[in-house]
């Protein structure tokens, strides 16, 4: 008889939280450029989603560490599908003719400003997210097997270093290469990458606590030995 798939108590909740953070980061935060004046560094300009998007990578670390690469892969594709649908819906909403009144005439401009992203930004966001998330999960899964489950901090930080480098570089190169001067493009990539990496490293104590809790209540601590790391498969 075929083995019944195992049911986990919190897996679906984490998937829903992951997709929620991903969509909110892209729809609410990405359209705004913010500035902060920091000691020594000076004035720094960054996307307003910078404080929230890294949370999706924390979820990715937790999913891979507890449930394994295969189940994290399903979550990544769920997030990618949500991004595709949100991009399609935004395109339709922006291009629908507004009602003929003064309020809607003014409101249409606001909708276009927030949701009328260029195709390069949309494509860059989705490609960077998918590639960065899979790189993050792959590195963590391989490191877990190599370290025999020890040094969780090294796996979390190491996977973040690789995943965020792929994500940040791909997004800005796809979205703004040839539009921004090369010096500015490089400076923004470095700033965004360093901030995201430091932010996730600072969140390690909370991440480790959640990992320990889930391993205990779910009764699982998956090792990806013999795993098919093909990112295009959906089956666990």
N, C-alpha and C positions, 0 to 999 in steps of 0.2 A: 504494500500500500504506500502511496506517496506520503511523504512526511508533511504534516500540517505546518504552515509558516508560523514562526514564533511571534507572539503578540507582546509588545512592550508597552509599559504604562505611560511613559513620557515621550516616546519617539515622535508621535504625531504632533504633540504640543510644541516640541522643539522645532519641527518642520514649519509649523504655522508661524511661530515667532520669527524664525529665520526669514521666511518670505515677507512677513510684515516689515521687518527692519529693512530688508533690501528694497522693497517698493517705496517705503517712506523716505529712505535716503536718496533715492533717485528722483522721486516726484516732488518732494518738499524741499530738500536741502541743496540739490545740485544746481538749481537755477540762480542761487544767490552767492555772490562773491563777498566774503567778509574780510575785515581787517582787524588785527590786534597789534598793539605795540608792546613788545616783550623786552625785558631787561637784556642788555648786551646785544641781542639779535636785532632789535629795532622793529620797524613796521613790517608785518608779515601778512600777505594776502593769500586767502585760501578759500576753497569751496565750503559752504556752510554745512555740507554733509560730512565733513571730515571727522567730526566728533561722533558720528553715529554709524557710518558705513563699516568701520572696523569691527563693530559688534557682529556683523555677519560672519566674519572670519573667526571670531571667538566661538560662535555656534558651530562652524565647520570643524574647528579643533576638537570641540566636545563630542560631536557626532562621530568623527573618525576614531578618536581615542576610546570611546565607549562601545559604539555599535559597529565600527569598521568602515573601510573605504566604500564598500558596495552600498551601504545604506546612506552614507553621506552623498554618494554620487546621485542617488535618487532625489535627495533634497536639492542638490545643485540644479538638476534639470527641472525640478518643480519651480525653483526660483527663476531660472532662465525663461521658462514658459510664461511665468507671471510678468516678467519684463517685456517679453514680446507682445503679450496681450495689452499691457499698459501703454506701450508705444503705439500700437494699432488704434487703441481707443482714443489716445490723445490726438492722433492724426485726424480721426473722424470728427471728434468734438471741435477741434480747431477749425476744420474746413466746412462744417455745417453752417449754412447761412444764418446769421443771428436775426432775432426778431427785430422788426422795424420800430424801434423806439430809442429815445436818447440814452437811456440807461444801458441798453444792450450794445449800442454803437460804441460807447466808451468801454464797456466791459469786455468786448471782443478783443480790444487791444491788450488788456491785461491777460486774458486767456492765451493769446498768441505769445506774449512775453514769457509766461511761465511754462507752457506746455508745447510751444512751437519750436522745439529743439531741432537743429539741423540733423540731417541723416548721419553725418560723421560723428556727432556726439552720441546719438543713439546707438550706432553701430559700435563705436569705441567702448561705450559703457557695457554693452552686452558681451562683446568678445573678451574684453579685459576681465570682466567678472567670471566668465566661464573658465578661461585659461588660468587665472589666478587662483580660483577656488580649487580646481583640480590639482594644480601644482602644490598648493598648501596641503591638501589631503594626502597626496602621494608621498610627499616628503615625511609627513608625520607618521604615516602607516609604515613606511620603510624604516624609519628611525626607531619605531617601537619594537619591531622585530629585531633590529640590530642591537638594541640596548637591552633586550629581553624584559621590556616593561619598566626599566629603571630610568631615572633622570627625566621625569615628566617636564620639568622646566626647560630642558634642552630641546625637547621635541616641540613644545609650544613655541618657543622663541625661534628655533631653527626653521620650522615650517612657515612662520610668519615672515621671516626675512626673505624667503624665496617667494612665497605667494604674493606678498605685497609688492615686491620688486616687479614681478610679472604683471600684476594688475595695474599698478600705477604707470609703468612704462608704456604698456600697450594702450591704455586709455588716452594718455596725452599725446602719444605719437600718432595714433589713428585720428584723434579729434582735432589736433591743432598743428601738426607738422605741416610746414609750408605757409601757415597763417601767422603764427607767432615767430618772432626772431629766435634763432637757435639758442642764444644765450638765455633768453627768458624761459624758453621751453625746458631747458636743462635745469635751470634754477627751481622752477615750479615742481618738476618731477622729484628732484632731490628733497625739497622741503616737504612735499606731501608724503613721500616715502618714509623719511625719518620720523615725521610726526606719527604716522600710522603705526610704524614698528614700535616706537617708544610707548605709544598709548596702549597697544596690546600687551607689551611686556609688563607695563604697570598694572594691568588687569589680571596678571597671572594668578595671584592669590585667590581671587574670586573664581577664576576659571578652574583652578585645581580643586577648590571646594565643591563646585558643581560636579566635576568629574567623579570625585570620590563618592558623592551622594548618589549619583546615577548608577555607578557600578554596584553599589551596595543594594539599592532598592530594585534594580532591574536584574540583578544576578548575572551580569554579563561583563566581560572584559575581553573584547575581541582582538585577536592577533591576525594580521593579514598575511598568513602563510599560504602560498598557493593561490592567492587572489588574482583574478584577471583584472588588470588595471586599465583596460580599454575604457576611455571616458565616455564612449558612445553607447555603451550597454546600459540598460535600465534594470535588468534583473540583478538581484543581490547575489 
